[in-house]
Amino acid sequence: MNALLVLIPVALFLGLIGLAAFLWALRTGQFDDLDGAAERILHDDD
């Protein structure tokens, strides 16, 4: 039972860190062009 008193706050803290990293990635434009690199390889650069 004492382990839950430690593990629940640790899990919440790690979840908040993950959420903050995801929001940072959204804000900096990491997900703006998902298909660009996939289609760029199909076109020849002459």
mmCIF entry with sequence, helices, sheets and N, C-alpha, C, O atoms, coordinates in Angstrom:
data_MODEL
# 
_entry.id   MODEL 
# 
_entity.id                         1 
_entity.type                       polymer 
_entity.pdbx_number_of_molecules   1 
# 
_entity_poly.entity_id                      1 
_entity_poly.type                           'polypeptide(L)' 
_entity_poly.nstd_linkage                   no 
_entity_poly.nstd_monomer                   no 
_entity_poly.pdbx_seq_one_letter_code       MNALLVLIPVALFLGLIGLAAFLWALRTGQFDDLDGAAERILHDDD 
_entity_poly.pdbx_seq_one_letter_code_can   MNALLVLIPVALFLGLIGLAAFLWALRTGQFDDLDGAAERILHDDD 
_entity_poly.pdbx_strand_id                 A 
# 
loop_
_entity_poly_seq.entity_id 
_entity_poly_seq.num 
_entity_poly_seq.mon_id 
_entity_poly_seq.hetero 
1 1  MET n 
1 2  ASN n 
1 3  ALA n 
1 4  LEU n 
1 5  LEU n 
1 6  VAL n 
1 7  LEU n 
1 8  ILE n 
1 9  PRO n 
1 10 VAL n 
1 11 ALA n 
1 12 LEU n 
1 13 PHE n 
1 14 LEU n 
1 15 GLY n 
1 16 LEU n 
1 17 ILE n 
1 18 GLY n 
1 19 LEU n 
1 20 ALA n 
1 21 ALA n 
1 22 PHE n 
1 23 LEU n 
1 24 TRP n 
1 25 ALA n 
1 26 LEU n 
1 27 ARG n 
1 28 THR n 
1 29 GLY n 
1 30 GLN n 
1 31 PHE n 
1 32 ASP n 
1 33 ASP n 
1 34 LEU n 
1 35 ASP n 
1 36 GLY n 
1 37 ALA n 
1 38 ALA n 
1 39 GLU n 
1 40 ARG n 
1 41 ILE n 
1 42 LEU n 
1 43 HIS n 
1 44 ASP n 
1 45 ASP n 
1 46 ASP n 
# 
_struct_asym.id          A 
_struct_asym.entity_id   1 
# 
loop_
_struct_conf.conf_type_id 
_struct_conf.id 
_struct_conf.pdbx_PDB_helix_id 
_struct_conf.beg_label_comp_id 
_struct_conf.beg_label_asym_id 
_struct_conf.beg_label_seq_id 
_struct_conf.pdbx_beg_PDB_ins_code 
_struct_conf.end_label_comp_id 
_struct_conf.end_label_asym_id 
_struct_conf.end_label_seq_id 
_struct_conf.pdbx_end_PDB_ins_code 
_struct_conf.beg_auth_comp_id 
_struct_conf.beg_auth_asym_id 
_struct_conf.beg_auth_seq_id 
_struct_conf.end_auth_comp_id 
_struct_conf.end_auth_asym_id 
_struct_conf.end_auth_seq_id 
_struct_conf.pdbx_PDB_helix_class 
_struct_conf.details 
_struct_conf.pdbx_PDB_helix_length 
HELX_P HELX_P1 AA1 ASN A 2  ? ARG A 27 ? ASN A 2  ARG A 27 1 ? 26 
HELX_P HELX_P2 AA2 GLY A 36 ? ARG A 40 ? GLY A 36 ARG A 40 1 ? 5  
# 
_struct_conf_type.id          HELX_P 
_struct_conf_type.criteria    ? 
_struct_conf_type.reference   ? 
# 
loop_
_atom_site.group_PDB 
_atom_site.id 
_atom_site.type_symbol 
_atom_site.label_atom_id 
_atom_site.label_alt_id 
_atom_site.label_comp_id 
_atom_site.label_asym_id 
_atom_site.label_entity_id 
_atom_site.label_seq_id 
_atom_site.pdbx_PDB_ins_code 
_atom_site.Cartn_x 
_atom_site.Cartn_y 
_atom_site.Cartn_z 
_atom_site.occupancy 
_atom_site.B_iso_or_equiv 
_atom_site.pdbx_formal_charge 
_atom_site.auth_seq_id 
_atom_site.auth_comp_id 
_atom_site.auth_asym_id 
_atom_site.auth_atom_id 
_atom_site.pdbx_PDB_model_num 
ATOM 1   N N  . MET A 1 1  ? 0.828  -1.197 0.000   1.00 0.00 ? 1  MET A N  1 
ATOM 2   C CA . MET A 1 1  ? 0.000  0.000  0.000   1.00 0.00 ? 1  MET A CA 1 
ATOM 3   C C  . MET A 1 1  ? 0.868  1.255  0.000   1.00 0.00 ? 1  MET A C  1 
ATOM 4   O O  . MET A 1 1  ? 0.509  2.260  -0.613  1.00 0.00 ? 1  MET A O  1 
ATOM 5   N N  . ASN A 1 2  ? 2.006  1.198  0.686   1.00 0.00 ? 2  ASN A N  1 
ATOM 6   C CA . ASN A 1 2  ? 2.900  2.350  0.714   1.00 0.00 ? 2  ASN A CA 1 
ATOM 7   C C  . ASN A 1 2  ? 3.511  2.635  -0.652  1.00 0.00 ? 2  ASN A C  1 
ATOM 8   O O  . ASN A 1 2  ? 3.853  3.776  -0.966  1.00 0.00 ? 2  ASN A O  1 
ATOM 9   N N  . ALA A 1 3  ? 3.644  1.588  -1.460  1.00 0.00 ? 3  ALA A N  1 
ATOM 10  C CA . ALA A 1 3  ? 4.207  1.775  -2.804  1.00 0.00 ? 3  ALA A CA 1 
ATOM 11  C C  . ALA A 1 3  ? 3.279  2.619  -3.662  1.00 0.00 ? 3  ALA A C  1 
ATOM 12  O O  . ALA A 1 3  ? 3.747  3.386  -4.504  1.00 0.00 ? 3  ALA A O  1 
ATOM 13  N N  . LEU A 1 4  ? 1.974  2.492  -3.465  1.00 0.00 ? 4  LEU A N  1 
ATOM 14  C CA . LEU A 1 4  ? 1.020  3.292  -4.235  1.00 0.00 ? 4  LEU A CA 1 
ATOM 15  C C  . LEU A 1 4  ? 1.136  4.776  -3.910  1.00 0.00 ? 4  LEU A C  1 
ATOM 16  O O  . LEU A 1 4  ? 0.893  5.621  -4.772  1.00 0.00 ? 4  LEU A O  1 
ATOM 17  N N  . LEU A 1 5  ? 1.499  5.092  -2.698  1.00 0.00 ? 5  LEU A N  1 
ATOM 18  C CA . LEU A 1 5  ? 1.665  6.491  -2.311  1.00 0.00 ? 5  LEU A CA 1 
ATOM 19  C C  . LEU A 1 5  ? 2.839  7.144  -3.034  1.00 0.00 ? 5  LEU A C  1 
ATOM 20  O O  . LEU A 1 5  ? 2.903  8.367  -3.156  1.00 0.00 ? 5  LEU A O  1 
ATOM 21  N N  . VAL A 1 6  ? 3.753  6.326  -3.506  1.00 0.00 ? 6  VAL A N  1 
ATOM 22  C CA . VAL A 1 6  ? 4.895  6.833  -4.266  1.00 0.00 ? 6  VAL A CA 1 
ATOM 23  C C  . VAL A 1 6  ? 4.619  6.741  -5.761  1.00 0.00 ? 6  VAL A C  1 
ATOM 24  O O  . VAL A 1 6  ? 4.920  7.672  -6.508  1.00 0.00 ? 6  VAL A O  1 
ATOM 25  N N  . LEU A 1 7  ? 4.054  5.633  -6.195  1.00 0.00 ? 7  LEU A N  1 
ATOM 26  C CA . LEU A 1 7  ? 3.901  5.385  -7.630  1.00 0.00 ? 7  LEU A CA 1 
ATOM 27  C C  . LEU A 1 7  ? 2.852  6.273  -8.293  1.00 0.00 ? 7  LEU A C  1 
ATOM 28  O O  . LEU A 1 7  ? 3.023  6.650  -9.452  1.00 0.00 ? 7  LEU A O  1 
ATOM 29  N N  . ILE A 1 8  ? 1.794  6.609  -7.608  1.00 0.00 ? 8  ILE A N  1 
ATOM 30  C CA . ILE A 1 8  ? 0.751  7.451  -8.212  1.00 0.00 ? 8  ILE A CA 1 
ATOM 31  C C  . ILE A 1 8  ? 1.270  8.859  -8.509  1.00 0.00 ? 8  ILE A C  1 
ATOM 32  O O  . ILE A 1 8  ? 1.063  9.333  -9.626  1.00 0.00 ? 8  ILE A O  1 
ATOM 33  N N  . PRO A 1 9  ? 1.925  9.550  -7.588  1.00 0.00 ? 9  PRO A N  1 
ATOM 34  C CA . PRO A 1 9  ? 2.480  10.871 -7.939  1.00 0.00 ? 9  PRO A CA 1 
ATOM 35  C C  . PRO A 1 9  ? 3.567  10.797 -9.015  1.00 0.00 ? 9  PRO A C  1 
ATOM 36  O O  . PRO A 1 9  ? 3.666  11.693 -9.853  1.00 0.00 ? 9  PRO A O  1 
ATOM 37  N N  . VAL A 1 10 ? 4.380  9.741  -9.000  1.00 0.00 ? 10 VAL A N  1 
ATOM 38  C CA . VAL A 1 10 ? 5.410  9.586  -10.027 1.00 0.00 ? 10 VAL A CA 1 
ATOM 39  C C  . VAL A 1 10 ? 4.758  9.399  -11.393 1.00 0.00 ? 10 VAL A C  1 
ATOM 40  O O  . VAL A 1 10 ? 5.214  9.984  -12.375 1.00 0.00 ? 10 VAL A O  1 
ATOM 41  N N  . ALA A 1 11 ? 3.713  8.604  -11.474 1.00 0.00 ? 11 ALA A N  1 
ATOM 42  C CA . ALA A 1 11 ? 3.016  8.392  -12.742 1.00 0.00 ? 11 ALA A CA 1 
ATOM 43  C C  . ALA A 1 11 ? 2.366  9.681  -13.227 1.00 0.00 ? 11 ALA A C  1 
ATOM 44  O O  . ALA A 1 11 ? 2.415  9.982  -14.420 1.00 0.00 ? 11 ALA A O  1 
ATOM 45  N N  . LEU A 1 12 ? 1.767  10.437 -12.340 1.00 0.00 ? 12 LEU A N  1 
ATOM 46  C CA . LEU A 1 12 ? 1.171  11.713 -12.723 1.00 0.00 ? 12 LEU A CA 1 
ATOM 47  C C  . LEU A 1 12 ? 2.227  12.696 -13.204 1.00 0.00 ? 12 LEU A C  1 
ATOM 48  O O  . LEU A 1 12 ? 2.010  13.412 -14.181 1.00 0.00 ? 12 LEU A O  1 
ATOM 49  N N  . PHE A 1 13 ? 3.360  12.735 -12.530 1.00 0.00 ? 13 PHE A N  1 
ATOM 50  C CA . PHE A 1 13 ? 4.448  13.620 -12.924 1.00 0.00 ? 13 PHE A CA 1 
ATOM 51  C C  . PHE A 1 13 ? 4.976  13.258 -14.311 1.00 0.00 ? 13 PHE A C  1 
ATOM 52  O O  . PHE A 1 13 ? 5.193  14.142 -15.141 1.00 0.00 ? 13 PHE A O  1 
ATOM 53  N N  . LEU A 1 14 ? 5.184  11.969 -14.567 1.00 0.00 ? 14 LEU A N  1 
ATOM 54  C CA . LEU A 1 14 ? 5.664  11.537 -15.881 1.00 0.00 ? 14 LEU A CA 1 
ATOM 55  C C  . LEU A 1 14 ? 4.627  11.808 -16.967 1.00 0.00 ? 14 LEU A C  1 
ATOM 56  O O  . LEU A 1 14 ? 4.988  12.153 -18.092 1.00 0.00 ? 14 LEU A O  1 
ATOM 57  N N  . GLY A 1 15 ? 3.362  11.658 -16.648 1.00 0.00 ? 15 GLY A N  1 
ATOM 58  C CA . GLY A 1 15 ? 2.315  11.983 -17.605 1.00 0.00 ? 15 GLY A CA 1 
ATOM 59  C C  . GLY A 1 15 ? 2.293  13.462 -17.950 1.00 0.00 ? 15 GLY A C  1 
ATOM 60  O O  . GLY A 1 15 ? 2.084  13.826 -19.107 1.00 0.00 ? 15 GLY A O  1 
ATOM 61  N N  . LEU A 1 16 ? 2.504  14.313 -16.963 1.00 0.00 ? 16 LEU A N  1 
ATOM 62  C CA . LEU A 1 16 ? 2.561  15.754 -17.220 1.00 0.00 ? 16 LEU A CA 1 
ATOM 63  C C  . LEU A 1 16 ? 3.779  16.129 -18.053 1.00 0.00 ? 16 LEU A C  1 
ATOM 64  O O  . LEU A 1 16 ? 3.705  17.029 -18.890 1.00 0.00 ? 16 LEU A O  1 
ATOM 65  N N  . ILE A 1 17 ? 4.891  15.453 -17.833 1.00 0.00 ? 17 ILE A N  1 
ATOM 66  C CA . ILE A 1 17 ? 6.074  15.702 -18.652 1.00 0.00 ? 17 ILE A CA 1 
ATOM 67  C C  . ILE A 1 17 ? 5.808  15.294 -20.108 1.00 0.00 ? 17 ILE A C  1 
ATOM 68  O O  . ILE A 1 17 ? 6.192  16.009 -21.033 1.00 0.00 ? 17 ILE A O  1 
ATOM 69  N N  . GLY A 1 18 ? 5.162  14.162 -20.303 1.00 0.00 ? 18 GLY A N  1 
ATOM 70  C CA . GLY A 1 18 ? 4.817  13.721 -21.658 1.00 0.00 ? 18 GLY A CA 1 
ATOM 71  C C  . GLY A 1 18 ? 3.857  14.676 -22.339 1.00 0.00 ? 18 GLY A C  1 
ATOM 72  O O  . GLY A 1 18 ? 4.009  14.971 -23.525 1.00 0.00 ? 18 GLY A O  1 
ATOM 73  N N  . LEU A 1 19 ? 2.874  15.159 -21.606 1.00 0.00 ? 19 LEU A N  1 
ATOM 74  C CA . LEU A 1 19 ? 1.924  16.117 -22.160 1.00 0.00 ? 19 LEU A CA 1 
ATOM 75  C C  . LEU A 1 19 ? 2.614  17.424 -22.518 1.00 0.00 ? 19 LEU A C  1 
ATOM 76  O O  . LEU A 1 19 ? 2.331  18.008 -23.564 1.00 0.00 ? 19 LEU A O  1 
ATOM 77  N N  . ALA A 1 20 ? 3.510  17.884 -21.668 1.00 0.00 ? 20 ALA A N  1 
ATOM 78  C CA . ALA A 1 20 ? 4.248  19.116 -21.946 1.00 0.00 ? 20 ALA A CA 1 
ATOM 79  C C  . ALA A 1 20 ? 5.132  18.954 -23.185 1.00 0.00 ? 20 ALA A C  1 
ATOM 80  O O  . ALA A 1 20 ? 5.234  19.881 -23.988 1.00 0.00 ? 20 ALA A O  1 
ATOM 81  N N  . ALA A 1 21 ? 5.768  17.802 -23.352 1.00 0.00 ? 21 ALA A N  1 
ATOM 82  C CA . ALA A 1 21 ? 6.599  17.558 -24.532 1.00 0.00 ? 21 ALA A CA 1 
ATOM 83  C C  . ALA A 1 21 ? 5.756  17.526 -25.797 1.00 0.00 ? 21 ALA A C  1 
ATOM 84  O O  . ALA A 1 21 ? 6.177  18.036 -26.835 1.00 0.00 ? 21 ALA A O  1 
ATOM 85  N N  . PHE A 1 22 ? 4.573  16.933 -25.719 1.00 0.00 ? 22 PHE A N  1 
ATOM 86  C CA . PHE A 1 22 ? 3.681  16.891 -26.874 1.00 0.00 ? 22 PHE A CA 1 
ATOM 87  C C  . PHE A 1 22 ? 3.193  18.285 -27.242 1.00 0.00 ? 22 PHE A C  1 
ATOM 88  O O  . PHE A 1 22 ? 3.159  18.640 -28.421 1.00 0.00 ? 22 PHE A O  1 
ATOM 89  N N  . LEU A 1 23 ? 2.819  19.072 -26.251 1.00 0.00 ? 23 LEU A N  1 
ATOM 90  C CA . LEU A 1 23 ? 2.363  20.432 -26.527 1.00 0.00 ? 23 LEU A CA 1 
ATOM 91  C C  . LEU A 1 23 ? 3.494  21.298 -27.075 1.00 0.00 ? 23 LEU A C  1 
ATOM 92  O O  . LEU A 1 23 ? 3.264  22.144 -27.939 1.00 0.00 ? 23 LEU A O  1 
ATOM 93  N N  . TRP A 1 24 ? 4.704  21.094 -26.582 1.00 0.00 ? 24 TRP A N  1 
ATOM 94  C CA . TRP A 1 24 ? 5.855  21.810 -27.127 1.00 0.00 ? 24 TRP A CA 1 
ATOM 95  C C  . TRP A 1 24 ? 6.073  21.447 -28.595 1.00 0.00 ? 24 TRP A C  1 
ATOM 96  O O  . TRP A 1 24 ? 6.345  22.322 -29.417 1.00 0.00 ? 24 TRP A O  1 
ATOM 97  N N  . ALA A 1 25 ? 5.955  20.160 -28.926 1.00 0.00 ? 25 ALA A N  1 
ATOM 98  C CA . ALA A 1 25 ? 6.129  19.727 -30.310 1.00 0.00 ? 25 ALA A CA 1 
ATOM 99  C C  . ALA A 1 25 ? 5.047  20.319 -31.210 1.00 0.00 ? 25 ALA A C  1 
ATOM 100 O O  . ALA A 1 25 ? 5.328  20.692 -32.350 1.00 0.00 ? 25 ALA A O  1 
ATOM 101 N N  . LEU A 1 26 ? 3.831  20.407 -30.717 1.00 0.00 ? 26 LEU A N  1 
ATOM 102 C CA . LEU A 1 26 ? 2.766  21.039 -31.504 1.00 0.00 ? 26 LEU A CA 1 
ATOM 103 C C  . LEU A 1 26 ? 3.057  22.516 -31.732 1.00 0.00 ? 26 LEU A C  1 
ATOM 104 O O  . LEU A 1 26 ? 2.884  23.024 -32.839 1.00 0.00 ? 26 LEU A O  1 
ATOM 105 N N  . ARG A 1 27 ? 3.491  23.192 -30.699 1.00 0.00 ? 27 ARG A N  1 
ATOM 106 C CA . ARG A 1 27 ? 3.719  24.627 -30.771 1.00 0.00 ? 27 ARG A CA 1 
ATOM 107 C C  . ARG A 1 27 ? 4.892  24.981 -31.675 1.00 0.00 ? 27 ARG A C  1 
ATOM 108 O O  . ARG A 1 27 ? 4.887  26.046 -32.293 1.00 0.00 ? 27 ARG A O  1 
ATOM 109 N N  . THR A 1 28 ? 5.903  24.111 -31.767 1.00 0.00 ? 28 THR A N  1 
ATOM 110 C CA . THR A 1 28 ? 7.074  24.408 -32.585 1.00 0.00 ? 28 THR A CA 1 
ATOM 111 C C  . THR A 1 28 ? 6.936  23.907 -34.011 1.00 0.00 ? 28 THR A C  1 
ATOM 112 O O  . THR A 1 28 ? 7.870  24.051 -34.801 1.00 0.00 ? 28 THR A O  1 
ATOM 113 N N  . GLY A 1 29 ? 5.796  23.321 -34.363 1.00 0.00 ? 29 GLY A N  1 
ATOM 114 C CA . GLY A 1 29 ? 5.543  22.935 -35.753 1.00 0.00 ? 29 GLY A CA 1 
ATOM 115 C C  . GLY A 1 29 ? 6.119  21.596 -36.164 1.00 0.00 ? 29 GLY A C  1 
ATOM 116 O O  . GLY A 1 29 ? 6.399  21.397 -37.346 1.00 0.00 ? 29 GLY A O  1 
ATOM 117 N N  . GLN A 1 30 ? 6.303  20.682 -35.247 1.00 0.00 ? 30 GLN A N  1 
ATOM 118 C CA . GLN A 1 30 ? 6.864  19.384 -35.589 1.00 0.00 ? 30 GLN A CA 1 
ATOM 119 C C  . GLN A 1 30 ? 5.915  18.538 -36.431 1.00 0.00 ? 30 GLN A C  1 
ATOM 120 O O  . GLN A 1 30 ? 6.366  17.631 -37.132 1.00 0.00 ? 30 GLN A O  1 
ATOM 121 N N  . PHE A 1 31 ? 4.623  18.810 -36.379 1.00 0.00 ? 31 PHE A N  1 
ATOM 122 C CA . PHE A 1 31 ? 3.644  17.989 -37.068 1.00 0.00 ? 31 PHE A CA 1 
ATOM 123 C C  . PHE A 1 31 ? 2.991  18.724 -38.236 1.00 0.00 ? 31 PHE A C  1 
ATOM 124 O O  . PHE A 1 31 ? 1.910  18.335 -38.678 1.00 0.00 ? 31 PHE A O  1 
ATOM 125 N N  . ASP A 1 32 ? 3.628  19.775 -38.741 1.00 0.00 ? 32 ASP A N  1 
ATOM 126 C CA . ASP A 1 32 ? 3.004  20.574 -39.796 1.00 0.00 ? 32 ASP A CA 1 
ATOM 127 C C  . ASP A 1 32 ? 2.975  19.859 -41.144 1.00 0.00 ? 32 ASP A C  1 
ATOM 128 O O  . ASP A 1 32 ? 1.955  19.898 -41.831 1.00 0.00 ? 32 ASP A O  1 
ATOM 129 N N  . ASP A 1 33 ? 4.062  19.210 -41.536 1.00 0.00 ? 33 ASP A N  1 
ATOM 130 C CA . ASP A 1 33 ? 4.161  18.612 -42.865 1.00 0.00 ? 33 ASP A CA 1 
ATOM 131 C C  . ASP A 1 33 ? 4.448  17.121 -42.734 1.00 0.00 ? 33 ASP A C  1 
ATOM 132 O O  . ASP A 1 33 ? 5.597  16.690 -42.834 1.00 0.00 ? 33 ASP A O  1 
ATOM 133 N N  . LEU A 1 34 ? 3.408  16.344 -42.510 1.00 0.00 ? 34 LEU A N  1 
ATOM 134 C CA . LEU A 1 34 ? 3.595  14.905 -42.305 1.00 0.00 ? 34 LEU A CA 1 
ATOM 135 C C  . LEU A 1 34 ? 3.842  14.153 -43.604 1.00 0.00 ? 34 LEU A C  1 
ATOM 136 O O  . LEU A 1 34 ? 4.540  13.139 -43.599 1.00 0.00 ? 34 LEU A O  1 
ATOM 137 N N  . ASP A 1 35 ? 3.280  14.630 -44.728 1.00 0.00 ? 35 ASP A N  1 
ATOM 138 C CA . ASP A 1 35 ? 3.408  13.918 -45.997 1.00 0.00 ? 35 ASP A CA 1 
ATOM 139 C C  . ASP A 1 35 ? 4.528  14.461 -46.875 1.00 0.00 ? 35 ASP A C  1 
ATOM 140 O O  . ASP A 1 35 ? 4.828  13.868 -47.911 1.00 0.00 ? 35 ASP A O  1 
ATOM 141 N N  . GLY A 1 36 ? 5.137  15.539 -46.501 1.00 0.00 ? 36 GLY A N  1 
ATOM 142 C CA . GLY A 1 36 ? 6.148  16.169 -47.348 1.00 0.00 ? 36 GLY A CA 1 
ATOM 143 C C  . GLY A 1 36 ? 7.339  15.275 -47.625 1.00 0.00 ? 36 GLY A C  1 
ATOM 144 O O  . GLY A 1 36 ? 7.714  15.103 -48.785 1.00 0.00 ? 36 GLY A O  1 
ATOM 145 N N  . ALA A 1 37 ? 7.938  14.707 -46.609 1.00 0.00 ? 37 ALA A N  1 
ATOM 146 C CA . ALA A 1 37 ? 9.113  13.859 -46.798 1.00 0.00 ? 37 ALA A CA 1 
ATOM 147 C C  . ALA A 1 37 ? 8.743  12.557 -47.505 1.00 0.00 ? 37 ALA A C  1 
ATOM 148 O O  . ALA A 1 37 ? 9.548  12.022 -48.268 1.00 0.00 ? 37 ALA A O  1 
ATOM 149 N N  . ALA A 1 38 ? 7.566  12.050 -47.268 1.00 0.00 ? 38 ALA A N  1 
ATOM 150 C CA . ALA A 1 38 ? 7.151  10.804 -47.909 1.00 0.00 ? 38 ALA A CA 1 
ATOM 151 C C  . ALA A 1 38 ? 6.935  10.999 -49.407 1.00 0.00 ? 38 ALA A C  1 
ATOM 152 O O  . ALA A 1 38 ? 7.222  10.092 -50.188 1.00 0.00 ? 38 ALA A O  1 
ATOM 153 N N  . GLU A 1 39 ? 6.439  12.156 -49.820 1.00 0.00 ? 39 GLU A N  1 
ATOM 154 C CA . GLU A 1 39 ? 6.221  12.408 -51.240 1.00 0.00 ? 39 GLU A CA 1 
ATOM 155 C C  . GLU A 1 39 ? 7.471  12.955 -51.918 1.00 0.00 ? 39 GLU A C  1 
ATOM 156 O O  . GLU A 1 39 ? 7.632  12.781 -53.126 1.00 0.00 ? 39 GLU A O  1 
ATOM 157 N N  . ARG A 1 40 ? 8.349  13.604 -51.184 1.00 0.00 ? 40 ARG A N  1 
ATOM 158 C CA . ARG A 1 40 ? 9.546  14.201 -51.752 1.00 0.00 ? 40 ARG A CA 1 
ATOM 159 C C  . ARG A 1 40 ? 10.484 13.133 -52.330 1.00 0.00 ? 40 ARG A C  1 
ATOM 160 O O  . ARG A 1 40 ? 11.201 13.394 -53.297 1.00 0.00 ? 40 ARG A O  1 
ATOM 161 N N  . ILE A 1 41 ? 10.478 11.943 -51.744 1.00 0.00 ? 41 ILE A N  1 
ATOM 162 C CA . ILE A 1 41 ? 11.368 10.893 -52.226 1.00 0.00 ? 41 ILE A CA 1 
ATOM 163 C C  . ILE A 1 41 ? 10.902 10.335 -53.574 1.00 0.00 ? 41 ILE A C  1 
ATOM 164 O O  . ILE A 1 41 ? 11.692 9.727  -54.296 1.00 0.00 ? 41 ILE A O  1 
ATOM 165 N N  . LEU A 1 42 ? 9.640  10.534 -53.913 1.00 0.00 ? 42 LEU A N  1 
ATOM 166 C CA . LEU A 1 42 ? 9.102  10.000 -55.154 1.00 0.00 ? 42 LEU A CA 1 
ATOM 167 C C  . LEU A 1 42 ? 9.403  10.890 -56.357 1.00 0.00 ? 42 LEU A C  1 
ATOM 168 O O  . LEU A 1 42 ? 9.312  10.425 -57.494 1.00 0.00 ? 42 LEU A O  1 
ATOM 169 N N  . HIS A 1 43 ? 9.752  12.134 -56.142 1.00 0.00 ? 43 HIS A N  1 
ATOM 170 C CA . HIS A 1 43 ? 9.979  13.080 -57.231 1.00 0.00 ? 43 HIS A CA 1 
ATOM 171 C C  . HIS A 1 43 ? 11.469 13.183 -57.542 1.00 0.00 ? 43 HIS A C  1 
ATOM 172 O O  . HIS A 1 43 ? 12.306 13.240 -56.641 1.00 0.00 ? 43 HIS A O  1 
ATOM 173 N N  . ASP A 1 44 ? 11.782 13.205 -58.842 1.00 0.00 ? 44 ASP A N  1 
ATOM 174 C CA . ASP A 1 44 ? 13.159 13.367 -59.255 1.00 0.00 ? 44 ASP A CA 1 
ATOM 175 C C  . ASP A 1 44 ? 13.563 14.823 -59.222 1.00 0.00 ? 44 ASP A C  1 
ATOM 176 O O  . ASP A 1 44 ? 12.791 15.697 -59.617 1.00 0.00 ? 44 ASP A O  1 
ATOM 177 N N  . ASP A 1 45 ? 14.757 15.085 -58.758 1.00 0.00 ? 45 ASP A N  1 
ATOM 178 C CA . ASP A 1 45 ? 15.312 16.442 -58.794 1.00 0.00 ? 45 ASP A CA 1 
ATOM 179 C C  . ASP A 1 45 ? 16.308 16.512 -59.943 1.00 0.00 ? 45 ASP A C  1 
ATOM 180 O O  . ASP A 1 45 ? 17.418 15.989 -59.846 1.00 0.00 ? 45 ASP A O  1 
ATOM 181 N N  . ASP A 1 46 ? 15.912 17.150 -61.010 1.00 0.00 ? 46 ASP A N  1 
ATOM 182 C CA . ASP A 1 46 ? 16.807 17.261 -62.177 1.00 0.00 ? 46 ASP A CA 1 
ATOM 183 C C  . ASP A 1 46 ? 17.604 18.528 -62.143 1.00 0.00 ? 46 ASP A C  1 
ATOM 184 O O  . ASP A 1 46 ? 18.403 18.779 -63.045 1.00 0.00 ? 46 ASP A O  1 
# 
